Amino acid sequence: MDTGRHFGVSLPDGVLLLDLLVSEALRRTGERPRGGELHETGAFLAATRERYDTVLEHLSRTRPHLTVRRLPCSGLSVDEVAAEVRDAVAALSA
């Protein structure tokens, strides 16, 4: 089944994953004034990250024409991440 057709949408030109280590995600959520959400546990975030790995691998294998990029964000500031995203989007548009 063509998922795009099934849902009445077209596939994107590319997929960007903003990748953050679980340990950094937990540190960041812990720094919020009200702390993390109930679902923001190490186990949940690790499982979610693993699932994204599976999905990106599947996309890369089954849609070789689709650009799939992982953008490592750990240790980067908001401005640095924004610059990485801008560069990645520009590369997709070229």
GROMACS elastic network, one bead per residue, 0.5 to 0.9 nm:
[ bonds ]
;  ai    aj funct       b0    kb
    1     4     6  0.88105   500
    1     5     6  0.81900   500
    1     6     6  0.73105   500
    2     5     6  0.54668   500
    2     6     6  0.61579   500
    2     7     6  0.88546   500
    3     7     6  0.62635   500
    3     8     6  0.84089   500
    3     9     6  0.83101   500
    3    10     6  0.87797   500
    3    11     6  0.85558   500
    4     7     6  0.54263   500
    4     8     6  0.59248   500
    4    10     6  0.50866   500
    4    11     6  0.58706   500
    5     9     6  0.60566   500
    5    10     6  0.69476   500
    5    11     6  0.89547   500
    6     9     6  0.77993   500
    7    10     6  0.86169   500
   11    14     6  0.82986   500
   11    66     6  0.84996   500
   12    15     6  0.70307   500
   12    66     6  0.77147   500
   13    65     6  0.87284   500
   13    66     6  0.61966   500
   13    67     6  0.68048   500
   13    92     6  0.71333   500
   13    93     6  0.84957   500
   14    65     6  0.89817   500
   14    66     6  0.55135   500
   14    68     6  0.57382   500
   14    69     6  0.78105   500
   14    89     6  0.85084   500
   14    92     6  0.67544   500
   15    56     6  0.84488   500
   15    66     6  0.76313   500
   15    67     6  0.62236   500
   15    69     6  0.62030   500
   15    70     6  0.83360   500
   16    67     6  0.83569   500
   16    68     6  0.61214   500
   16    70     6  0.58276   500
   16    71     6  0.68649   500
   16    85     6  0.79724   500
   16    88     6  0.77985   500
   16    89     6  0.85345   500
   17    52     6  0.84304   500
   17    56     6  0.86518   500
   17    68     6  0.79589   500
   17    69     6  0.62888   500
   17    71     6  0.58712   500
   17    72     6  0.83064   500
   18    69     6  0.87741   500
   18    70     6  0.62591   500
   18    72     6  0.63055   500
   18    73     6  0.62336   500
   18    81     6  0.83304   500
   18    85     6  0.85033   500
   19    49     6  0.82429   500
   19    70     6  0.63205   500
   19    71     6  0.56642   500
   19    73     6  0.55627   500
   19    74     6  0.73189   500
   20    23     6  0.83551   500
   20    24     6  0.66966   500
   20    25     6  0.64395   500
   20    49     6  0.87011   500
   20    71     6  0.86339   500
   20    72     6  0.63410   500
   20    73     6  0.53148   500
   20    74     6  0.50990   500
   20    75     6  0.87129   500
   21    24     6  0.53338   500
   21    25     6  0.62658   500
   21    26     6  0.87267   500
   21    46     6  0.86746   500
   21    49     6  0.86421   500
   21    72     6  0.85157   500
   21    73     6  0.81150   500
   21    74     6  0.61376   500
   22    26     6  0.61255   500
   22    27     6  0.85450   500
   22    42     6  0.65004   500
   22    43     6  0.89693   500
   22    45     6  0.61667   500
   22    46     6  0.61814   500
   22    49     6  0.80235   500
   23    26     6  0.52251   500
   23    27     6  0.62336   500
   23    28     6  0.86952   500
   23    42     6  0.75497   500
   24    28     6  0.60863   500
   24    29     6  0.85622   500
   24    74     6  0.67126   500
   24    75     6  0.81060   500
   25    28     6  0.51242   500
   25    29     6  0.61439   500
   25    30     6  0.84572   500
   25    40     6  0.86665   500
   25    42     6  0.87448   500
   25    45     6  0.81781   500
   25    74     6  0.86212   500
   26    29     6  0.51787   500
   26    30     6  0.59792   500
   26    31     6  0.86262   500
   26    36     6  0.77742   500
   26    40     6  0.73518   500
   26    41     6  0.73187   500
   26    42     6  0.69159   500
   26    45     6  0.85334   500
   27    30     6  0.51050   500
   27    31     6  0.63870   500
   28    31     6  0.51855   500
   28    32     6  0.69000   500
   28    35     6  0.88559   500
   28    36     6  0.84870   500
   29    32     6  0.54543   500
   29    33     6  0.89665   500
   29    34     6  0.88171   500
   29    35     6  0.57980   500
   29    37     6  0.79101   500
   29    40     6  0.77736   500
   30    33     6  0.81218   500
   30    34     6  0.81416   500
   30    36     6  0.55658   500
   31    34     6  0.81681   500
   31    35     6  0.62000   500
   31    36     6  0.81479   500
   32    36     6  0.68701   500
   33    36     6  0.89074   500
   34    37     6  0.85651   500
   36    39     6  0.80691   500
   36    40     6  0.59578   500
   36    41     6  0.82428   500
   37    40     6  0.52548   500
   37    41     6  0.82068   500
   38    41     6  0.71477   500
   39    44     6  0.65667   500
   39    45     6  0.82226   500
   40    43     6  0.83260   500
   40    44     6  0.63891   500
   40    45     6  0.63580   500
   41    44     6  0.52394   500
   41    45     6  0.60804   500
   41    46     6  0.84100   500
   42    45     6  0.52629   500
   42    46     6  0.59521   500
   42    47     6  0.84948   500
   43    46     6  0.51877   500
   43    47     6  0.61158   500
   43    48     6  0.85583   500
   44    47     6  0.51672   500
   44    48     6  0.60973   500
   44    49     6  0.85748   500
   45    48     6  0.50206   500
   45    49     6  0.60523   500
   45    50     6  0.85090   500
   46    49     6  0.51054   500
   46    50     6  0.61274   500
   46    51     6  0.86085   500
   47    50     6  0.50476   500
   47    51     6  0.61713   500
   47    52     6  0.87179   500
   48    51     6  0.50476   500
   48    52     6  0.62992   500
   48    53     6  0.87010   500
   49    52     6  0.51561   500
   49    53     6  0.63627   500
   49    54     6  0.88364   500
   50    53     6  0.50371   500
   50    54     6  0.64380   500
   50    55     6  0.88266   500
   51    54     6  0.50212   500
   51    55     6  0.62656   500
   51    56     6  0.86443   500
   52    55     6  0.50023   500
   52    56     6  0.60372   500
   52    57     6  0.84259   500
   53    56     6  0.52459   500
   53    57     6  0.60904   500
   53    58     6  0.85569   500
   54    57     6  0.51724   500
   54    58     6  0.61551   500
   54    59     6  0.86596   500
   55    58     6  0.50405   500
   55    59     6  0.61556   500
   55    60     6  0.86007   500
   56    59     6  0.50309   500
   56    60     6  0.60813   500
   56    61     6  0.85311   500
   56    68     6  0.69417   500
   56    69     6  0.86739   500
   56    70     6  0.88629   500
   57    60     6  0.51246   500
   57    61     6  0.61539   500
   57    62     6  0.85764   500
   57    68     6  0.88984   500
   58    61     6  0.51484   500
   58    62     6  0.59523   500
   58    63     6  0.80099   500
   59    62     6  0.52605   500
   59    63     6  0.53198   500
   59    64     6  0.74656   500
   59    66     6  0.75376   500
   59    68     6  0.76076   500
   60    63     6  0.55195   500
   60    64     6  0.53961   500
   60    65     6  0.82403   500
   60    66     6  0.70418   500
   60    67     6  0.76946   500
   60    68     6  0.65671   500
   61    64     6  0.59694   500
   62    65     6  0.88912   500
   63    66     6  0.54397   500
   63    67     6  0.85536   500
   64    67     6  0.74997   500
   64    68     6  0.89817   500
   67    92     6  0.75202   500
   69    88     6  0.79765   500
   71    81     6  0.82446   500
   71    84     6  0.72272   500
   71    85     6  0.77622   500
   71    88     6  0.85358   500
   72    75     6  0.87521   500
   72    76     6  0.84609   500
   72    81     6  0.85683   500
   73    76     6  0.54267   500
   73    77     6  0.81272   500
   73    78     6  0.89441   500
   73    80     6  0.83956   500
   73    81     6  0.62244   500
   73    84     6  0.88027   500
   74    77     6  0.86199   500
   76    79     6  0.79447   500
   76    80     6  0.56703   500
   76    81     6  0.61890   500
   77    80     6  0.50733   500
   77    81     6  0.62305   500
   77    82     6  0.85472   500
   78    81     6  0.51630   500
   78    82     6  0.61039   500
   78    83     6  0.86350   500
   79    82     6  0.50121   500
   79    83     6  0.62026   500
   79    84     6  0.86885   500
   80    83     6  0.50832   500
   80    84     6  0.62898   500
   80    85     6  0.87048   500
   81    84     6  0.50103   500
   81    85     6  0.62079   500
   81    86     6  0.86033   500
   82    85     6  0.50811   500
   82    86     6  0.61299   500
   82    87     6  0.86085   500
   83    86     6  0.50440   500
   83    87     6  0.61504   500
   83    88     6  0.85662   500
   84    87     6  0.51662   500
   84    88     6  0.61469   500
   84    89     6  0.86212   500
   85    88     6  0.50472   500
   85    89     6  0.60638   500
   85    90     6  0.84529   500
   86    89     6  0.51964   500
   86    90     6  0.60598   500
   86    91     6  0.85838   500
   87    90     6  0.50744   500
   87    91     6  0.61851   500
   87    92     6  0.86930   500
   88    91     6  0.50805   500
   88    92     6  0.62997   500
   88    93     6  0.87365   500
   89    93     6  0.62507   500
   89    94     6  0.87419   500
   90    93     6  0.50625   500
   90    94     6  0.62443   500
   91    94     6  0.51953   500
